[in-house]
Amino acid sequence: MKEMYDKWLIALALVNFLIPFFLILGNKTLSGAEKKERLKRAVPIMTVISGAAIAFVLLR
């Protein structure tokens, strides 16, 4: 049961990383430069949050 729970938490952390990435790239109202700037700001934040969630699962 614990292994399945761990796999779900890791999958959720990865999806939480990918969804904002695809939403920024798929936004038709932003120019290419605006998309790059938003990705520059979002990627470090998404990495920290997803990394913390995965680390929590693997290190507990």
N, CA, C, O and CB atoms as a CASP TS submission, in Angstrom:
PFRMAT TS
TARGET T0000
AUTHOR 0000-0000-0000
METHOD Language model
MODEL 1
PARENT N/A
ATOM      1  N   MET     1       0.829  -1.199   0.000  1.00  0.00           N
ATOM      2  CA  MET     1       0.000   0.000   0.000  1.00  0.00           C
ATOM      3  C   MET     1       0.868   1.256   0.000  1.00  0.00           C
ATOM      4  O   MET     1       0.567   2.232  -0.687  1.00  0.00           O
ATOM      5  CB  MET     1      -0.940   0.002   1.213  1.00  0.00           C
ATOM      6  N   LYS     2       1.953   1.217   0.783  1.00  0.00           N
ATOM      7  CA  LYS     2       2.820   2.383   0.870  1.00  0.00           C
ATOM      8  C   LYS     2       3.468   2.689  -0.478  1.00  0.00           C
ATOM      9  O   LYS     2       3.611   3.856  -0.844  1.00  0.00           O
ATOM     10  CB  LYS     2       3.894   2.167   1.933  1.00  0.00           C
ATOM     11  N   GLU     3       3.862   1.649  -1.221  1.00  0.00           N
ATOM     12  CA  GLU     3       4.493   1.862  -2.520  1.00  0.00           C
ATOM     13  C   GLU     3       3.534   2.538  -3.491  1.00  0.00           C
ATOM     14  O   GLU     3       3.930   3.430  -4.242  1.00  0.00           O
ATOM     15  CB  GLU     3       4.979   0.534  -3.101  1.00  0.00           C
ATOM     16  N   MET     4       2.273   2.114  -3.475  1.00  0.00           N
ATOM     17  CA  MET     4       1.294   2.720  -4.366  1.00  0.00           C
ATOM     18  C   MET     4       1.070   4.187  -3.990  1.00  0.00           C
ATOM     19  O   MET     4       0.962   5.048  -4.863  1.00  0.00           O
ATOM     20  CB  MET     4      -0.036   1.940  -4.316  1.00  0.00           C
ATOM     21  N   TYR     5       1.004   4.462  -2.699  1.00  0.00           N
ATOM     22  CA  TYR     5       0.841   5.831  -2.216  1.00  0.00           C
ATOM     23  C   TYR     5       2.021   6.695  -2.656  1.00  0.00           C
ATOM     24  O   TYR     5       1.841   7.831  -3.093  1.00  0.00           O
ATOM     25  CB  TYR     5       0.704   5.851  -0.679  1.00  0.00           C
ATOM     26  N   ASP     6       3.230   6.145  -2.535  1.00  0.00           N
ATOM     27  CA  ASP     6       4.429   6.876  -2.952  1.00  0.00           C
ATOM     28  C   ASP     6       4.405   7.173  -4.445  1.00  0.00           C
ATOM     29  O   ASP     6       4.741   8.280  -4.866  1.00  0.00           O
ATOM     30  CB  ASP     6       5.686   6.083  -2.599  1.00  0.00           C
ATOM     31  N   LYS     7       4.015   6.198  -5.239  1.00  0.00           N
ATOM     32  CA  LYS     7       3.960   6.397  -6.695  1.00  0.00           C
ATOM     33  C   LYS     7       2.953   7.480  -7.060  1.00  0.00           C
ATOM     34  O   LYS     7       3.209   8.291  -7.950  1.00  0.00           O
ATOM     35  CB  LYS     7       3.597   5.081  -7.407  1.00  0.00           C
ATOM     36  N   TRP     8       1.811   7.498  -6.381  1.00  0.00           N
ATOM     37  CA  TRP     8       0.807   8.528  -6.659  1.00  0.00           C
ATOM     38  C   TRP     8       1.322   9.918  -6.300  1.00  0.00           C
ATOM     39  O   TRP     8       1.099  10.874  -7.042  1.00  0.00           O
ATOM     40  CB  TRP     8      -0.482   8.235  -5.889  1.00  0.00           C
ATOM     41  N   LEU     9       2.005  10.031  -5.175  1.00  0.00           N
ATOM     42  CA  LEU     9       2.532  11.341  -4.774  1.00  0.00           C
ATOM     43  C   LEU     9       3.602  11.832  -5.745  1.00  0.00           C
ATOM     44  O   LEU     9       3.647  13.019  -6.069  1.00  0.00           O
ATOM     45  CB  LEU     9       3.110  11.271  -3.354  1.00  0.00           C
ATOM     46  N   ILE    10       4.456  10.937  -6.208  1.00  0.00           N
ATOM     47  CA  ILE    10       5.480  11.329  -7.178  1.00  0.00           C
ATOM     48  C   ILE    10       4.824  11.723  -8.495  1.00  0.00           C
ATOM     49  O   ILE    10       5.234  12.701  -9.121  1.00  0.00           O
ATOM     50  CB  ILE    10       6.495  10.181  -7.402  1.00  0.00           C
ATOM     51  N   ALA    11       3.814  10.977  -8.922  1.00  0.00           N
ATOM     52  CA  ALA    11       3.106  11.319 -10.160  1.00  0.00           C
ATOM     53  C   ALA    11       2.430  12.683 -10.038  1.00  0.00           C
ATOM     54  O   ALA    11       2.468  13.476 -10.979  1.00  0.00           O
ATOM     55  CB  ALA    11       2.062  10.238 -10.500  1.00  0.00           C
ATOM     56  N   LEU    12       1.814  12.963  -8.897  1.00  0.00           N
ATOM     57  CA  LEU    12       1.179  14.272  -8.694  1.00  0.00           C
ATOM     58  C   LEU    12       2.203  15.399  -8.708  1.00  0.00           C
ATOM     59  O   LEU    12       1.933  16.473  -9.247  1.00  0.00           O
ATOM     60  CB  LEU    12       0.409  14.289  -7.371  1.00  0.00           C
ATOM     61  N   ALA    13       3.367  15.171  -8.128  1.00  0.00           N
ATOM     62  CA  ALA    13       4.418  16.190  -8.136  1.00  0.00           C
ATOM     63  C   ALA    13       4.881  16.470  -9.561  1.00  0.00           C
ATOM     64  O   ALA    13       5.106  17.625  -9.923  1.00  0.00           O
ATOM     65  CB  ALA    13       5.609  15.749  -7.266  1.00  0.00           C
ATOM     66  N   LEU    14       5.025  15.435 -10.363  1.00  0.00           N
ATOM     67  CA  LEU    14       5.442  15.636 -11.757  1.00  0.00           C
ATOM     68  C   LEU    14       4.365  16.348 -12.571  1.00  0.00           C
ATOM     69  O   LEU    14       4.670  17.213 -13.391  1.00  0.00           O
ATOM     70  CB  LEU    14       5.780  14.292 -12.408  1.00  0.00           C
ATOM     71  N   VAL    15       3.112  15.983 -12.342  1.00  0.00           N
ATOM     72  CA  VAL    15       2.017  16.648 -13.060  1.00  0.00           C
ATOM     73  C   VAL    15       1.930  18.112 -12.640  1.00  0.00           C
ATOM     74  O   VAL    15       1.672  18.978 -13.476  1.00  0.00           O
ATOM     75  CB  VAL    15       0.667  15.930 -12.793  1.00  0.00           C
ATOM     76  N   ASN    16       2.139  18.398 -11.360  1.00  0.00           N
ATOM     77  CA  ASN    16       2.131  19.785 -10.895  1.00  0.00           C
ATOM     78  C   ASN    16       3.253  20.589 -11.528  1.00  0.00           C
ATOM     79  O   ASN    16       3.149  21.810 -11.644  1.00  0.00           O
ATOM     80  CB  ASN    16       2.250  19.838  -9.377  1.00  0.00           C
ATOM     81  N   PHE    17       4.315  19.930 -11.934  1.00  0.00           N
ATOM     82  CA  PHE    17       5.395  20.611 -12.648  1.00  0.00           C
ATOM     83  C   PHE    17       5.012  20.849 -14.106  1.00  0.00           C
ATOM     84  O   PHE    17       5.297  21.916 -14.650  1.00  0.00           O
ATOM     85  CB  PHE    17       6.695  19.792 -12.567  1.00  0.00           C
ATOM     86  N   LEU    18       4.374  19.875 -14.744  1.00  0.00           N
ATOM     87  CA  LEU    18       4.124  19.944 -16.184  1.00  0.00           C
ATOM     88  C   LEU    18       2.925  20.812 -16.567  1.00  0.00           C
ATOM     89  O   LEU    18       2.955  21.462 -17.612  1.00  0.00           O
ATOM     90  CB  LEU    18       3.917  18.564 -16.717  1.00  0.00           C
ATOM     91  N   ILE    19       1.883  20.839 -15.758  1.00  0.00           N
ATOM     92  CA  ILE    19       0.671  21.578 -16.129  1.00  0.00           C
ATOM     93  C   ILE    19       0.944  23.070 -16.330  1.00  0.00           C
ATOM     94  O   ILE    19       0.548  23.600 -17.368  1.00  0.00           O
ATOM     95  CB  ILE    19      -0.400  21.394 -15.060  1.00  0.00           C
ATOM     96  N   PRO    20       1.594  23.778 -15.406  1.00  0.00           N
ATOM     97  CA  PRO    20       1.868  25.198 -15.670  1.00  0.00           C
ATOM     98  C   PRO    20       2.754  25.409 -16.901  1.00  0.00           C
ATOM     99  O   PRO    20       2.589  26.386 -17.632  1.00  0.00           O
ATOM    100  CB  PRO    20       2.532  25.830 -14.455  1.00  0.00           C
ATOM    101  N   PHE    21       3.693  24.487 -17.123  1.00  0.00           N
ATOM    102  CA  PHE    21       4.570  24.566 -18.291  1.00  0.00           C
ATOM    103  C   PHE    21       3.740  24.554 -19.575  1.00  0.00           C
ATOM    104  O   PHE    21       3.942  25.397 -20.449  1.00  0.00           O
ATOM    105  CB  PHE    21       5.583  23.397 -18.292  1.00  0.00           C
ATOM    106  N   PHE    22       2.814  23.610 -19.694  1.00  0.00           N
ATOM    107  CA  PHE    22       1.987  23.517 -20.893  1.00  0.00           C
ATOM    108  C   PHE    22       0.982  24.657 -20.988  1.00  0.00           C
ATOM    109  O   PHE    22       0.663  25.101 -22.091  1.00  0.00           O
ATOM    110  CB  PHE    22       1.259  22.190 -20.920  1.00  0.00           C
ATOM    111  N   LEU    23       0.478  25.139 -19.861  1.00  0.00           N
ATOM    112  CA  LEU    23      -0.466  26.257 -19.899  1.00  0.00           C
ATOM    113  C   LEU    23       0.205  27.541 -20.372  1.00  0.00           C
ATOM    114  O   LEU    23      -0.394  28.318 -21.115  1.00  0.00           O
ATOM    115  CB  LEU    23      -1.085  26.473 -18.520  1.00  0.00           C
ATOM    116  N   ILE    24       1.436  27.767 -19.949  1.00  0.00           N
ATOM    117  CA  ILE    24       2.161  28.959 -20.398  1.00  0.00           C
ATOM    118  C   ILE    24       2.441  28.866 -21.885  1.00  0.00           C
ATOM    119  O   ILE    24       2.231  29.832 -22.619  1.00  0.00           O
ATOM    120  CB  ILE    24       3.478  29.131 -19.615  1.00  0.00           C
ATOM    121  N   LEU    25       2.914  27.710 -22.338  1.00  0.00           N
ATOM    122  CA  LEU    25       3.237  27.555 -23.757  1.00  0.00           C
ATOM    123  C   LEU    25       1.990  27.576 -24.639  1.00  0.00           C
ATOM    124  O   LEU    25       2.052  28.012 -25.789  1.00  0.00           O
ATOM    125  CB  LEU    25       3.997  26.260 -23.977  1.00  0.00           C
ATOM    126  N   GLY    26       0.871  27.113 -24.113  1.00  0.00           N
ATOM    127  CA  GLY    26      -0.354  27.063 -24.897  1.00  0.00           C
ATOM    128  C   GLY    26      -1.157  28.352 -24.907  1.00  0.00           C
ATOM    129  O   GLY    26      -2.157  28.444 -25.620  1.00  0.00           O
ATOM    130  N   ASN    27      -0.746  29.346 -24.137  1.00  0.00           N
ATOM    131  CA  ASN    27      -1.467  30.609 -24.059  1.00  0.00           C
ATOM    132  C   ASN    27      -1.262  31.397 -25.351  1.00  0.00           C
ATOM    133  O   ASN    27      -0.139  31.771 -25.688  1.00  0.00           O
ATOM    134  CB  ASN    27      -1.000  31.434 -22.836  1.00  0.00           C
ATOM    135  N   LYS    28      -2.344  31.642 -26.059  1.00  0.00           N
ATOM    136  CA  LYS    28      -2.259  32.310 -27.360  1.00  0.00           C
ATOM    137  C   LYS    28      -2.195  33.828 -27.256  1.00  0.00           C
ATOM    138  O   LYS    28      -1.894  34.500 -28.242  1.00  0.00           O
ATOM    139  CB  LYS    28      -3.435  31.922 -28.206  1.00  0.00           C
ATOM    140  N   THR    29      -2.473  34.374 -26.087  1.00  0.00           N
ATOM    141  CA  THR    29      -2.466  35.828 -25.947  1.00  0.00           C
ATOM    142  C   THR    29      -1.088  36.376 -25.606  1.00  0.00           C
ATOM    143  O   THR    29      -0.885  37.589 -25.643  1.00  0.00           O
ATOM    144  CB  THR    29      -3.451  36.247 -24.886  1.00  0.00           C
ATOM    145  N   LEU    30      -0.143  35.514 -25.277  1.00  0.00           N
ATOM    146  CA  LEU    30       1.204  35.965 -24.920  1.00  0.00           C
ATOM    147  C   LEU    30       2.125  35.890 -26.132  1.00  0.00           C
ATOM    148  O   LEU    30       2.014  34.988 -26.962  1.00  0.00           O
ATOM    149  CB  LEU    30       1.774  35.118 -23.761  1.00  0.00           C
ATOM    150  N   SER    31       3.025  36.846 -26.216  1.00  0.00           N
ATOM    151  CA  SER    31       4.041  36.790 -27.267  1.00  0.00           C
ATOM    152  C   SER    31       5.131  35.805 -26.854  1.00  0.00           C
ATOM    153  O   SER    31       5.158  35.331 -25.717  1.00  0.00           O
ATOM    154  CB  SER    31       4.647  38.204 -27.540  1.00  0.00           C
ATOM    155  N   GLY    32       6.015  35.507 -27.779  1.00  0.00           N
ATOM    156  CA  GLY    32       7.103  34.578 -27.488  1.00  0.00           C
ATOM    157  C   GLY    32       8.005  35.068 -26.374  1.00  0.00           C
ATOM    158  O   GLY    32       8.448  34.282 -25.537  1.00  0.00           O
ATOM    159  N   ALA    33       8.282  36.377 -26.358  1.00  0.00           N
ATOM    160  CA  ALA    33       9.147  36.939 -25.315  1.00  0.00           C
ATOM    161  C   ALA    33       8.477  36.850 -23.942  1.00  0.00           C
ATOM    162  O   ALA    33       9.135  36.560 -22.942  1.00  0.00           O
ATOM    163  CB  ALA    33       9.496  38.407 -25.639  1.00  0.00           C
ATOM    164  N   GLU    34       7.167  37.101 -23.899  1.00  0.00           N
ATOM    165  CA  GLU    34       6.445  37.012 -22.625  1.00  0.00           C
ATOM    166  C   GLU    34       6.412  35.572 -22.115  1.00  0.00           C
ATOM    167  O   GLU    34       6.530  35.330 -20.913  1.00  0.00           O
ATOM    168  CB  GLU    34       5.011  37.549 -22.782  1.00  0.00           C
ATOM    169  N   LYS    35       6.252  34.622 -23.032  1.00  0.00           N
ATOM    170  CA  LYS    35       6.257  33.217 -22.628  1.00  0.00           C
ATOM    171  C   LYS    35       7.607  32.829 -22.037  1.00  0.00           C
ATOM    172  O   LYS    35       7.670  32.137 -21.021  1.00  0.00           O
ATOM    173  CB  LYS    35       5.922  32.313 -23.823  1.00  0.00           C
ATOM    174  N   LYS    36       8.687  33.277 -22.676  1.00  0.00           N
ATOM    175  CA  LYS    36      10.023  32.965 -22.168  1.00  0.00           C
ATOM    176  C   LYS    36      10.232  33.555 -20.783  1.00  0.00           C
ATOM    177  O   LYS    36      10.795  32.908 -19.900  1.00  0.00           O
ATOM    178  CB  LYS    36      11.096  33.484 -23.127  1.00  0.00           C
ATOM    179  N   GLU    37       9.772  34.795 -20.597  1.00  0.00           N
ATOM    180  CA  GLU    37       9.940  35.438 -19.293  1.00  0.00           C
ATOM    181  C   GLU    37       9.128  34.721 -18.216  1.00  0.00           C
ATOM    182  O   GLU    37       9.614  34.512 -17.105  1.00  0.00           O
ATOM    183  CB  GLU    37       9.527  36.914 -19.368  1.00  0.00           C
ATOM    184  N   ARG    38       7.909  34.351 -18.541  1.00  0.00           N
ATOM    185  CA  ARG    38       7.086  33.639 -17.556  1.00  0.00           C
ATOM    186  C   ARG    38       7.662  32.269 -17.229  1.00  0.00           C
ATOM    187  O   ARG    38       7.610  31.828 -16.081  1.00  0.00           O
ATOM    188  CB  ARG    38       5.655  33.488 -18.069  1.00  0.00           C
ATOM    189  N   LEU    39       8.209  31.598 -18.235  1.00  0.00           N
ATOM    190  CA  LEU    39       8.835  30.302 -17.972  1.00  0.00           C
ATOM    191  C   LEU    39      10.077  30.456 -17.106  1.00  0.00           C
ATOM    192  O   LEU    39      10.345  29.612 -16.251  1.00  0.00           O
ATOM    193  CB  LEU    39       9.198  29.608 -19.285  1.00  0.00           C
ATOM    194  N   LYS    40      10.843  31.539 -17.321  1.00  0.00           N
ATOM    195  CA  LYS    40      12.031  31.787 -16.495  1.00  0.00           C
ATOM    196  C   LYS    40      11.647  31.953 -15.030  1.00  0.00           C
ATOM    197  O   LYS    40      12.386  31.537 -14.137  1.00  0.00           O
ATOM    198  CB  LYS    40      12.781  33.036 -16.988  1.00  0.00           C
ATOM    199  N   ARG    41      10.488  32.562 -14.785  1.00  0.00           N
ATOM    200  CA  ARG    41      10.041  32.747 -13.406  1.00  0.00           C
ATOM    201  C   ARG    41       9.383  31.492 -12.846  1.00  0.00           C
ATOM    202  O   ARG    41       9.531  31.188 -11.662  1.00  0.00           O
ATOM    203  CB  ARG    41       9.074  33.913 -13.323  1.00  0.00           C
ATOM    204  N   ALA    42       8.658  30.765 -13.690  1.00  0.00           N
ATOM    205  CA  ALA    42       7.871  29.630 -13.205  1.00  0.00           C
ATOM    206  C   ALA    42       8.696  28.365 -12.990  1.00  0.00           C
ATOM    207  O   ALA    42       8.445  27.618 -12.045  1.00  0.00           O
ATOM    208  CB  ALA    42       6.762  29.338 -14.172  1.00  0.00           C
ATOM    209  N   VAL    43       9.670  28.118 -13.854  1.00  0.00           N
ATOM    210  CA  VAL    43      10.419  26.860 -13.769  1.00  0.00           C
ATOM    211  C   VAL    43      11.143  26.693 -12.430  1.00  0.00           C
ATOM    212  O   VAL    43      11.051  25.615 -11.844  1.00  0.00           O
ATOM    213  CB  VAL    43      11.427  26.783 -14.902  1.00  0.00           C
ATOM    214  N   PRO    44      11.853  27.694 -11.917  1.00  0.00           N
ATOM    215  CA  PRO    44      12.490  27.480 -10.602  1.00  0.00           C
ATOM    216  C   PRO    44      11.481  27.218  -9.478  1.00  0.00           C
ATOM    217  O   PRO    44      11.726  26.394  -8.597  1.00  0.00           O
ATOM    218  CB  PRO    44      13.336  28.691 -10.239  1.00  0.00           C
ATOM    219  N   ILE    45      10.369  27.913  -9.516  1.00  0.00           N
ATOM    220  CA  ILE    45       9.346  27.716  -8.485  1.00  0.00           C
ATOM    221  C   ILE    45       8.751  26.318  -8.590  1.00  0.00           C
ATOM    222  O   ILE    45       8.601  25.626  -7.584  1.00  0.00           O
ATOM    223  CB  ILE    45       8.235  28.780  -8.607  1.00  0.00           C
ATOM    224  N   MET    46       8.410  25.900  -9.818  1.00  0.00           N
ATOM    225  CA  MET    46       7.841  24.569 -10.014  1.00  0.00           C
ATOM    226  C   MET    46       8.846  23.488  -9.630  1.00  0.00           C
ATOM    227  O   MET    46       8.467  22.451  -9.085  1.00  0.00           O
ATOM    228  CB  MET    46       7.397  24.384 -11.472  1.00  0.00           C
ATOM    229  N   THR    47      10.125  23.728  -9.910  1.00  0.00           N
ATOM    230  CA  THR    47      11.160  22.751  -9.575  1.00  0.00           C
ATOM    231  C   THR    47      11.289  22.589  -8.068  1.00  0.00           C
ATOM    232  O   THR    47      11.390  21.467  -7.572  1.00  0.00           O
ATOM    233  CB  THR    47      12.505  23.169 -10.175  1.00  0.00           C
ATOM    234  N   VAL    48      11.287  23.684  -7.346  1.00  0.00           N
ATOM    235  CA  VAL    48      11.412  23.615  -5.884  1.00  0.00           C
ATOM    236  C   VAL    48      10.214  22.898  -5.273  1.00  0.00           C
ATOM    237  O   VAL    48      10.382  22.034  -4.412  1.00  0.00           O
ATOM    238  CB  VAL    48      11.545  25.030  -5.282  1.00  0.00           C
ATOM    239  N   ILE    49       9.024  23.242  -5.705  1.00  0.00           N
ATOM    240  CA  ILE    49       7.824  22.625  -5.135  1.00  0.00           C
ATOM    241  C   ILE    49       7.772  21.136  -5.457  1.00  0.00           C
ATOM    242  O   ILE    49       7.534  20.317  -4.569  1.00  0.00           O
ATOM    243  CB  ILE    49       6.561  23.323  -5.659  1.00  0.00           C
ATOM    244  N   SER    50       7.993  20.781  -6.723  1.00  0.00           N
ATOM    245  CA  SER    50       7.961  19.367  -7.102  1.00  0.00           C
ATOM    246  C   SER    50       9.105  18.600  -6.451  1.00  0.00           C
ATOM    247  O   SER    50       8.915  17.474  -5.990  1.00  0.00           O
ATOM    248  CB  SER    50       8.030  19.219  -8.626  1.00  0.00           C
ATOM    249  N   GLY    51      10.282  19.199  -6.410  1.00  0.00           N
ATOM    250  CA  GLY    51      11.423  18.541  -5.769  1.00  0.00           C
ATOM    251  C   GLY    51      11.195  18.310  -4.290  1.00  0.00           C
ATOM    252  O   GLY    51      11.565  17.263  -3.757  1.00  0.00           O
ATOM    253  N   ALA    52      10.590  19.279  -3.623  1.00  0.00           N
ATOM    254  CA  ALA    52      10.295  19.119  -2.198  1.00  0.00           C
ATOM    255  C   ALA    52       9.287  17.994  -1.971  1.00  0.00           C
ATOM    256  O   ALA    52       9.422  17.215  -1.027  1.00  0.00           O
ATOM    257  CB  ALA    52       9.760  20.434  -1.609  1.00  0.00           C
ATOM    258  N   ALA    53       8.288  17.911  -2.829  1.00  0.00           N
ATOM    259  CA  ALA    53       7.290  16.846  -2.684  1.00  0.00           C
ATOM    260  C   ALA    53       7.917  15.473  -2.915  1.00  0.00           C
ATOM    261  O   ALA    53       7.645  14.529  -2.172  1.00  0.00           O
ATOM    262  CB  ALA    53       6.126  17.065  -3.665  1.00  0.00           C
ATOM    263  N   ILE    54       8.751  15.364  -3.940  1.00  0.00           N
ATOM    264  CA  ILE    54       9.404  14.080  -4.222  1.00  0.00           C
ATOM    265  C   ILE    54      10.385  13.730  -3.103  1.00  0.00           C
ATOM    266  O   ILE    54      10.457  12.575  -2.682  1.00  0.00           O
ATOM    267  CB  ILE    54      10.139  14.127  -5.587  1.00  0.00           C
ATOM    268  N   ALA    55      11.133  14.710  -2.622  1.00  0.00           N
ATOM    269  CA  ALA    55      12.072  14.457  -1.524  1.00  0.00           C
ATOM    270  C   ALA    55      11.328  14.016  -0.265  1.00  0.00           C
ATOM    271  O   ALA    55      11.794  13.129   0.450  1.00  0.00           O
ATOM    272  CB  ALA    55      12.910  15.716  -1.231  1.00  0.00           C
ATOM    273  N   PHE    56      10.190  14.622   0.006  1.00  0.00           N
ATOM    274  CA  PHE    56       9.388  14.228   1.165  1.00  0.00           C
ATOM    275  C   PHE    56       8.986  12.762   1.071  1.00  0.00           C
ATOM    276  O   PHE    56       9.059  12.022   2.052  1.00  0.00           O
ATOM    277  CB  PHE    56       8.139  15.111   1.281  1.00  0.00           C
ATOM    278  N   VAL    57       8.558  12.351  -0.128  1.00  0.00           N
ATOM    279  CA  VAL    57       8.123  10.965  -0.318  1.00  0.00           C
ATOM    280  C   VAL    57       9.296  10.003  -0.174  1.00  0.00           C
ATOM    281  O   VAL    57       9.183   8.974   0.493  1.00  0.00           O
ATOM    282  CB  VAL    57       7.464  10.790  -1.695  1.00  0.00           C
ATOM    283  N   LEU    58      10.420  10.336  -0.797  1.00  0.00           N
ATOM    284  CA  LEU    58      11.543   9.405  -0.822  1.00  0.00           C
ATOM    285  C   LEU    58      12.329   9.362   0.484  1.00  0.00           C
ATOM    286  O   LEU    58      12.945   8.342   0.793  1.00  0.00           O
ATOM    287  CB  LEU    58      12.465   9.766  -1.940  1.00  0.00           C
ATOM    288  N   LEU    59      12.321  10.439   1.253  1.00  0.00           N
ATOM    289  CA  LEU    59      13.147  10.501   2.456  1.00  0.00           C
ATOM    290  C   LEU    59      12.398  10.222   3.757  1.00  0.00           C
ATOM    291  O   LEU    59      12.993  10.285   4.833  1.00  0.00           O
ATOM    292  CB  LEU    59      13.779  11.839   2.543  1.00  0.00           C
ATOM    293  N   ARG    60      11.142   9.924   3.680  1.00  0.00           N
ATOM    294  CA  ARG    60      10.425   9.679   4.937  1.00  0.00           C
ATOM    295  C   ARG    60      10.509   8.250   5.355  1.00  0.00           C
ATOM    296  O   ARG    60       9.958   7.877   6.391  1.00  0.00           O
ATOM    297  CB  ARG    60       8.986  10.076   4.815  1.00  0.00           C
TER
END
